Amino acid sequence: MINILFDCPNIDDFYDDLNPYFSEQTRVAVVAFSFYDDYVKDAKSWESVYGKGIGNCYFETVDSLARFGVKPQNVSFINYFTDTQESAKKKILDADTVYFTGGLPDRMMDRIRDFDLTDTLASFEGTVIGYSAGAVIQLSEYHLSPDGDYPDFKYCNGLPYLDGFYLEVHYRGLDSQNNSIDRVLRERNAPVYVLHDHGGGILVENGKIRTIGHVDVHLPNDNARSISI
């Protein structure tokens, strides 16, 4: 299995690193469940964000994948408002790549459970890619640092793809982020991969982690130690 975790949707900025994992035959199922409740309330507003030829998230996803030769007609978005559990599962089973969008990770997990997709996604054996929220939910447990969306630090359960490390996304050197990193190191005794804002990501292939772009690795038991990649 291959897991690709990025900070931002511009994965085509890292063309050389990611190109081997895509082709003209690649079929992608986009799990577009990470939206804000007060922004996407119904099928019409969902279309305005993710709709084919309309939404910004549609274009940023499809255009980035097109750089790798992925055909737009092979990219299928799962619509929370118009798909059924059966049609959503079929889109995943027909794909060889699952793509998780950015937004709110805890709400994305809520909606995955609403659609009874947890087991389907957990058993998926192809390539899984996601950015921001779509990156952290690939961890069996992830943390959220305090920010404009989440006033308090918390741990959450993601999908059981990866464990043994944590991610800090959108890193900008804020005290809230540094305090959260230190807390995870202290409480979970596991490495924290820090993805600088719009700067990079990690690729996990058969359990082996490779950093891409601007990533720091903070190790447990020595909070002062940071390896800049």
C-alpha positions in Angstrom: 0.0 0.0 0.0 1.1 3.6 -0.7 0.1 6.6 1.4 0.8 10.1 0.3 0.3 12.9 2.8 0.6 16.5 1.9 0.1 19.9 3.4 -1.6 21.5 0.4 -3.4 20.4 -2.8 -0.6 21.5 -5.2 0.8 18.0 -5.4 2.0 18.7 -8.9 4.7 20.9 -7.4 6.4 17.7 -6.5 6.0 16.1 -9.9 9.3 14.1 -9.9 8.6 12.5 -6.6 5.0 11.5 -7.3 4.9 10.9 -11.0 5.7 7.1 -10.6 2.5 6.6 -8.7 0.1 7.8 -11.4 -0.6 7.1 -15.1 -3.2 7.7 -17.8 -5.0 4.6 -16.5 -5.2 5.8 -12.9 -8.8 5.9 -11.6 -9.4 8.2 -8.6 -12.2 8.3 -6.1 -12.3 11.6 -4.3 -13.9 11.5 -0.8 -15.2 15.1 -0.7 -16.5 15.0 2.9 -14.3 17.5 4.7 -16.4 20.6 4.1 -17.6 23.1 6.7 -21.2 22.7 7.8 -22.0 26.4 7.6 -20.6 26.6 4.1 -21.8 23.4 2.4 -25.4 22.7 3.6 -27.0 20.9 0.7 -26.5 19.4 -2.8 -26.5 22.8 -4.5 -23.8 24.3 -2.2 -21.8 21.1 -2.5 -21.8 21.5 -6.3 -20.5 25.0 -5.9 -17.4 23.7 -4.2 -16.8 20.3 -5.7 -19.0 20.2 -8.8 -17.6 19.2 -12.2 -16.5 22.3 -14.1 -17.8 24.5 -11.4 -16.1 24.2 -8.0 -12.7 25.4 -7.0 -12.0 22.1 -5.2 -12.9 20.3 -8.4 -10.4 22.2 -10.4 -7.6 22.1 -7.9 -7.9 18.4 -7.6 -8.4 17.5 -11.2 -5.9 20.0 -12.6 -3.1 18.7 -10.2 -3.8 15.1 -11.1 -3.8 16.0 -14.8 -0.2 16.9 -14.6 0.5 13.3 -13.9 -1.6 12.1 -16.9 -4.7 11.3 -14.9 -7.7 11.8 -17.2 -10.6 14.0 -15.8 -13.1 11.4 -16.7 -11.3 8.9 -14.5 -11.7 11.2 -11.4 -15.0 10.5 -9.5 -16.1 12.6 -6.6 -18.3 11.1 -3.9 -21.1 13.5 -3.2 -22.3 13.4 0.4 -25.8 14.7 -0.6 -26.6 12.7 -3.7 -24.6 9.5 -3.5 -25.9 6.5 -1.6 -23.8 4.2 0.6 -23.9 1.7 -2.3 -22.8 4.1 -5.0 -20.1 5.6 -2.7 -18.7 2.1 -2.0 -18.7 1.3 -5.7 -16.7 4.4 -6.6 -14.1 3.4 -4.1 -14.0 -0.3 -5.2 -13.7 0.8 -8.8 -10.7 3.1 -8.1 -7.1 2.3 -7.7 -6.4 5.6 -5.9 -8.5 7.2 -3.1 -8.1 11.0 -2.6 -9.1 12.8 0.6 -9.6 16.6 0.4 -8.6 19.2 2.9 -11.0 20.9 5.4 -12.2 19.5 8.7 -10.8 16.1 9.5 -13.2 15.2 12.3 -16.3 16.1 10.3 -14.9 14.1 7.4 -14.6 11.1 9.7 -18.1 11.6 10.9 -19.4 11.6 7.3 -17.4 8.5 6.4 -19.0 6.7 9.3 -22.4 8.1 8.2 -21.9 6.4 4.9 -20.6 3.2 6.5 -17.4 3.5 4.5 -14.9 2.9 7.3 -14.4 -0.8 6.5 -14.4 -0.2 2.8 -11.7 2.4 3.1 -9.7 0.5 5.7 -9.5 -2.6 3.4 -8.5 -0.5 0.3 -5.1 -1.7 -1.0 -4.3 0.9 -3.6 -2.8 4.4 -3.3 -4.2 6.7 -0.8 -3.5 10.4 -1.1 -4.7 13.4 0.9 -3.7 16.9 1.9 -4.2 18.7 5.2 -7.3 17.1 6.8 -7.0 14.4 4.1 -3.5 13.7 5.3 -4.1 13.5 9.1 -7.0 11.1 8.8 -4.7 8.5 7.3 -3.3 8.1 10.8 -5.1 5.8 13.2 -4.8 8.6 15.7 -4.0 12.2 14.9 -3.9 15.4 16.9 -5.3 18.9 16.2 -3.5 22.0 17.3 -5.5 25.0 18.5 -6.4 27.3 15.6 -9.4 29.2 14.1 -11.3 25.9 13.6 -10.4 24.1 16.8 -10.0 26.2 20.0 -8.5 23.3 22.0 -5.9 20.7 21.4 -7.3 17.2 21.0 -6.6 13.7 19.8 -9.0 12.1 17.2 -9.3 8.7 15.6 -8.7 8.5 11.9 -8.5 5.5 9.5 -6.3 2.6 10.4 -3.7 3.0 7.6 -0.7 4.3 9.6 0.4 4.5 13.1 3.6 5.1 15.1 3.9 8.8 14.2 1.9 12.1 14.1 1.6 15.0 11.7 1.6 18.7 12.3 0.3 20.3 9.1 0.4 24.0 8.0 3.3 24.7 10.3 4.1 28.4 10.6 6.2 28.4 13.8 3.2 29.4 16.1 3.5 28.9 19.8 0.3 26.8 19.7 1.8 24.5 17.1 5.1 24.2 19.0 3.3 23.5 22.3 1.2 20.8 20.5 4.3 19.1 19.1 5.9 19.0 22.5 2.7 17.6 24.0 2.5 14.8 21.5 6.1 13.9 22.0 5.6 13.8 25.7 2.3 12.0 25.8 2.6 9.6 22.9 6.3 9.1 22.8 6.2 9.0 19.0 7.9 11.1 16.2 6.0 14.1 14.8 6.5 15.0 11.1 6.0 18.7 10.7 4.8 19.8 7.2 5.7 23.4 6.6 2.8 25.5 5.3 2.5 24.8 1.5 6.0 23.2 1.8 5.9 19.4 1.6 4.7 16.0 2.7 5.6 12.4 3.3 5.2 9.2 1.3 4.8 5.9 3.0 5.4 2.8 0.9 5.3 -0.6 2.5 5.9 1.0 5.9 8.9 3.0 4.8 8.6 6.8 5.2 10.2 9.3 2.8 9.9 13.0 3.2 9.2 15.3 0.3 9.9 19.1 0.4 10.1 21.1 3.6 9.6 18.7 6.5 11.0 18.6 10.0 11.1 15.5 12.1 10.8 15.9 15.9 11.8 12.9 17.9 10.4 11.8 21.3 12.5 11.9 24.5 14.5 14.8 23.1 12.1 17.7 22.4 15.0 19.9 21.3 16.1 17.6 18.6 14.7 18.4 15.2 15.9 17.0 11.9 15.3 19.5 9.1 14.7 17.7 5.7 
